[in-house]
Amino acid sequence: MSAMLEMQGWKWKQDVLDTVNDRFERRLTEESAALRLEIGAVRLEIAKSHASLLKWQFAQWLSLMLAIFATRIWA
């Protein structure tokens, strides 16, 4: 009788652990997916700001070259 109760207790504990483990894995998967989406959004934002930065760098380089060229012609 004692062994049977002990076996039932062990089975119950194993069921609880399996349920907790399943919930944890599901939650971990959900959080990982959400984190991947956030990382993707951050990467997109970085790419957009990088393109904008390159545009302004090119404009600055072009104006600098024009200024150098203008001083060479009128000097």
Secondary structure, DSSP 8 states (H G I E B T S, - for coil): -HHHHHHHHHHHHHHHHHHHHHHHHHHHHHHHHHHHHHHHHHHHHHHHHHHHHHHHHHHHHHHHHHHHHHHHHH-
